[in-house]
Amino acid sequence: MSELAGDTKRDLKRRLAGWDSIIILLTVAVLVVASLSISNFGTGRNFTFLVLDLMPIMLVALPMTFIIVTGEIDLSVASTLGLASSIMGYLWNQGLSIESIIPICIVAGALLGALNGFLVTGLGLPSLAVTIGTLALYRGLAFVVLGDSAVADFPFNYTGWVTGTLGGGVIPNVLILIVPLAVIFGVILHATPFGRSLYAIGANAQAAHFSGIRVARTKFWLYVVSGAVAGLVGVLWTLRYSSARADNGAGLELAVVAAVLLGGVSIFGGKGSLPGVLAGVVLLAALQNALRLQDVSGQALNIVTGALLVLSVLLPNIASSIRSNWQRRKLRRAAAV
């Protein structure tokens, strides 16, 4: 019994010392400090804007977490979002109904993701190079579809729902979409054999293949899901701002990757948790929101995002090295005794 209690205590200490736990605590601290020190940050109205700001990052970060856990990456998500927005505007101008356009945009995103998946898994090309290429390709296609113009006359019952709140309160309607998807992705990653297989692929793809995991097929479908979610976010982005533009979502991929890595997912694959990623998204969105309330320029916000991206790679490695050195010293002391 005492051994079980000791194991439980050690496991609890290990979890609390993990990077994702640190980020969760840091996020809570930032929210509390910002609420107390920045005017209007803690208001219900600002909470609504904060959720709307983090919505695209959080939704795209869900499949991105799966992809990075397997040791790959998808930098084309923002361009997929922009192309979906352009398709939405073009089809609306052609007279199609919103009810028909939304699934078309999601399917278009899935097809774009399938192209990424084929190039990475079918042809064996590196995902970084592939998705940098399709980042430019899809953004270029977005301008081909819609040009420099903007389409802005979407139905109010859709735009109003995306920007509206439950019962006229402070809880945004989009949480109805965000929360279930986050729970579904979290359960799949942490409580299913499929989720465990993603960690196995990220840790050692060759070993995972020999153990019976269909590595290429798994990665392919992750890219399809990533594209479909980016297409959905393209629709939500367009409805939120009531504007379909080819440049919608430009630069979003950096914020998504920064949030995922900040949440403790290793860029090399095999490590990370979804709760840490969700905390990373909230932390990034809260910092950006707080800076906007302080009238900080957009260029400064880009600097913050870039700095967090660098720190999200650097700090977990430093923490891991410190932890490893401490454990080695502890073993040496034990051996000396």
C-alpha positions, 0 to 999 in steps of 0.5 A: 500500500505504501509503495502504491502511495509512493508511486502515486506521489512521484507520478503527481510530482512528475506531472506538476513539473511537466511543461504543460502544467507550467504553461497552464499555471502561467496562463492562469497567472497571466489572466489574473494579473491582466484582469487586475492591472489592465482596464477592461481586460476582465469585462464580459465584453472583452471575454467575448472578443478574446474567445473570438480571437482565439477561435481560429488558432484553437480550432486549427491547433487541434489537428496541428497537435496530432500532426506535430506529435507524429513528427510532421508539420503543416504550414499551409493551414492559413493559406487553406483558410484563405482559399476556403474564404475565397471559394466562399465569396466566389460561390456566394457571388454565383448565387449559391446558398450558404447552406450549400457553400459551407460543406463545399468549403470544408470539402475543398479544405479536405482535398487541399489537405489530401494533396499535402498528405499525398506529397508527404506520405505518397512521395516521401517528401519532407513536410516542412518543404511541402507545406511551405510550397503549398502555403504559397500555392494555395494563397496564390490560388485564393487570389486567382479565385477572388482577386483583390476584391472582397465579398461582404453581403453574407446573411446576418443570421449567420454572421450574427451567430458567429459574433453573437453570444448565448442568450445575449450574455457574455459566452460566445456562440462559437464555444458550442463548436470549440468545446466539443471539438476540443473534447473529441480531439483530447479523448482521441489523443489521450484515451484511444489506441489511435492516439497512442499510435501517434506518439509511437510514430513521433518517437520512432516511425520505423519501429511503429511501422514494424509494430503494425501501425500504418504510418503513412495512412495515419499521417495522410488522414491527419493532413486531410483532417487538418485541411478540413478544419482549416476550411471550416475556420475559413468559413467562420473567419469570413462570417465573423468579419462578414468579408471574404478575402483572399488574404484572410488568415495571413500569418495565422500558421505562425500563431498556431505553431507557436501555441502548439509548441508553447503548450509542450508539444515537441517539434521533433514529435512523440511528446506533448498533450492537448491540455497544454496546447489549449493553455498555450492558445489561451496564453497567446491570445490573452497576451495579444488581447492585453497588448491591443488594449494597451494600444500596442501596434500590430507590428509589436504583436508580430514580434510577440508571436515570433518571440513566443515561437522561439521560446516555445522551442528553447525553454522546454529543451532547457527545462528538459536538460536541467531535469536530466542533469538533476536526475543524473546528480541524484543517481550519482549521490545514490551510487556514492552512498 
